[in-house]
């Protein structure tokens, strides 16, 4: 989770990603941010995020996103 929080903080250092639960809904993460995040997450966690998982629900919070990352890593 620490790595994910670092990646998120690089995009928006002014946001407390440990508390925010409506990242897409509040416009904190836009489409460009999500594209950047997918790339960074895939590199950092050695996973592939399939297009079907690139949804507002996946990116609603750091916890939601980390749960998806963990589930993708379980396929190894």
C-alpha positions in Angstrom: 0.0 0.0 0.0 2.9 2.3 0.7 4.1 2.2 -2.9 0.6 3.0 -4.2 0.3 5.9 -1.8 3.6 7.2 -3.0 2.5 7.0 -6.7 -0.8 8.7 -5.9 1.0 11.5 -3.9 3.3 12.2 -6.8 0.3 13.0 -8.9 -1.5 15.1 -6.3 0.7 15.9 -3.2 -2.1 18.0 -1.7 -4.5 15.1 -1.3 -4.7 12.8 1.7 -5.2 9.5 -0.1 -5.5 7.6 3.1 -8.8 9.3 3.8 -10.3 10.4 0.5 -13.0 7.9 -0.8 -14.4 9.7 -3.8 -11.4 10.4 -5.9 -13.1 10.2 -9.3 -16.5 11.6 -8.1 -14.8 14.7 -6.7 -12.7 15.2 -9.8 -9.4 14.6 -7.9 -8.5 11.9 -10.5 -9.3 12.7 -14.1 -8.8 10.5 -17.1 -5.2 11.6 -17.7 -4.4 10.8 -14.0 -5.9 7.3 -14.4 -3.9 6.6 -17.6 -0.8 7.6 -15.7 -1.7 5.6 -12.7 -2.4 2.4 -14.7 1.1 2.7 -16.3 2.8 3.4 -13.0 0.9 0.6 -11.1 1.6 -1.9 -13.8 5.3 -1.2 -13.6 5.6 -1.0 -9.8 3.5 -4.0 -9.0 4.2 -6.2 -12.1 0.5 -6.6 -12.9 -1.7 -5.8 -15.9 -4.9 -3.9 -15.2 -7.4 -5.1 -17.8 -9.6 -2.5 -19.5 -12.7 -4.0 -17.8 -11.3 -2.9 -14.4 -10.6 0.7 -15.5 -13.8 2.0 -13.9 -14.7 4.8 -11.5 -15.3 2.1 -8.8 -11.7 0.8 -9.1 -10.3 4.3 -8.7 -12.7 5.6 -6.0 -10.1 5.3 -3.3 -6.6 4.1 -2.6 -8.1 1.1 -0.7 -10.3 0.1 -3.6 -7.4 0.4 -6.0 -5.1 -1.6 -3.7 -7.7 -4.3 -3.4 -7.7 -4.6 -7.2 -3.9 -4.7 -7.4 -3.8 -7.4 -4.7 -6.4 -9.5 -6.6 -4.4 -9.2 -9.8 -1.3 -10.3 -8.1 -3.0 -13.5 -6.8 -3.2 -14.9 -10.3 0.6 -15.6 -10.4 
